[in-house]
């Protein structure tokens, strides 16, 4: 299959975006939690993008999110944008691990024509857009090749909406033109209905705690210092979490599950298993540690990922367990944290990002988070023209500038 893609540089937002303080689009999530898909299938979907990870070196705009964390599907969150002149609608995955906005082009040979995500697939035709232009392969924009795996019908989507921190990313381009602040936020719903919100701006919530970004990294790396289960630190050398080549801890909305450094994997699994009552039966399913649960998940311990700056990401059972199937009167729940053989990289994907506000403050070089019901409205701050912060209720979909089912033009 020959897959051709179009990369976009962002030159201007639509008049609708500039004339109002914020515009809303829809995020969806293709991965509810109440159905089971084999973890091996989900790991295979994540592994393709991780190959790239391991080889690589003053307006509020809010995008309502679609998609979900449904294990009966291939998990991803996506939104709609309009590209070209006249504009045409495209569904693109929200991906903090990519630095480009790209969609498949009309010349793509063998690309899927349908998607199980119940969306209409579109292909960009440069000849039909009066504002499109070709650039040379020697252009700096083409110097760093990036790829994705969105060409299977069970997860097919039009392209990628890259929110990495490098110069080609959407947030970097918009902030350099003064169109959006150098900060963005998301809140991804974790229930079966999915959805959520992506904001070009800072979601303001009093409980948000921050940890500094590791400087000079291509991805969103944080300094993970330790992991504790029920308040007890695991016997893990913190050096395995230190950022270096193919090491470190990455926040990535384009990853479905979560991955832990290989050396930390067995202590992590063993601590959780040791903390549950004997009434919970342990089950090994295709190499994954699972449990037959006949009561609530409250019998499982609390897990804390402890980062630099005194910030801890506290995980309940629903943040590290995934329901697989039923046996009799019980449900089989498997640990959703995986390991990448031969690698000591930790990648925190949607499994732990859901049901929380995450703020990516590029100007302040930090990431913050707080538990939150992502079906509720949020307050957003962005730098106003007078230098002061203005606050908007980006989640109030009854407002005239909040276009829940609309698209965003670029």
C-alpha positions, 0 to 999 in steps of 0.5 A: 500500500502506498500512503501519501500524506499532506503536511500542513503549516498553519498560517491563519485561523478562520475569522470565526476563531479570531473574532471571538475569544474561543471556538469549540470543536468536538473530541471523540474517543474510540475506546470505552472501558466496558468491553474487552479487547485482548491487551496484545491487540492494543499493545500491537497498535501502540508499538508502531508509534513507539518505534518512532519514539525510540528512534527520534531524537491571545486567543483561547481556542477549544476543541471538543473531543470525540472518541473514547477509551473503549477496549472493544475498539482501537483507542484514540481521541480525535477532533474535526478541522477544516482544511483548504479553500474552500474548506473541507472537513477532516477527522484528526487524532489528538497526538501530543507525541507528534509534531505535525498536522497531516492528512492523507492525500487523494493520491493515496493508493490502497488506503481504507475507504471506511472506518469502524469509528463511524466517520466519513473518511476524506482525502485532501486534494491539493488541486481543489484548494486555492491556498495549497502549495507544494514544498520541496522535499529539501525544505526544512519542514520535511527534514524530520520524517514522522509516521502513523498507523491510522490505515486499518479500517478498525481505526482509520481516521483522516490524519494526525493533529500534532501537539508536540513542542517542536517548531512544526507543531500546531501549538508552536506555529500558532503561538509564534504568530500570536494567535494562541498562547504557548500553552494547551490543555485537555480533559479526556472522558473515561466513561463509555460515552467518551469525548472531552475537550482540547483547549489552546489555552490554560485550563484553570483549576485550583487543584492542579499540581505541576512538574517541570519538563525535562529540557531539550527533549523532543517529547513531553518528558517528566522526571519520574522519581519513584512509584508507590503502592498503598504508600509504600515505595517500590524497591526500584532504582530511580536511575532507571527512570532518568531521561537519556537515549531510549529512557525516561518518562513520556506523556503521550495522548496518542498511546492507548495503554501505559508502559513502564520501564522493564526493570520496574515492571515485575516489582510493580505487578508483584506489589499490586498482587500482594496488596489484594485480598486472597479472595481475588483470584489471580489469572495469567492471560497471554502473559498479562497479569489478570484478576478474577473479581467478584466484588468492586475494584475497591479491594485494589491498592492506590498507585502513586507515580511521584515526579519532580517538584513534589507532584504525584499522579495518583492512580485508582484501580480504574487507571491501571486495570482494564476489563477483559471478559467475564467468568461466571459471576466475576469479571476478569480485569488485567493490568493495563501497564505493559513493558517494552522488551529491552527498553527502559522507557515509561510512556503514560497514555490514555489509560492514565490521562483520562478523567483528568485535566492536563495542562501543557505549559510550554512557556513555563516548561511544565505539565500540570494535572488534576482529577476532574469530571471531563463532562463538566465545564472548565475555566480557561485563561489566556493572555489578553491584549492588555496583558491581563488574563481573561477567563472563559467558560470553554466547556459551556456548550450553550454559548454562541461561540461554543460550536460543539458539532462544528469544525475548526478552519485552518 
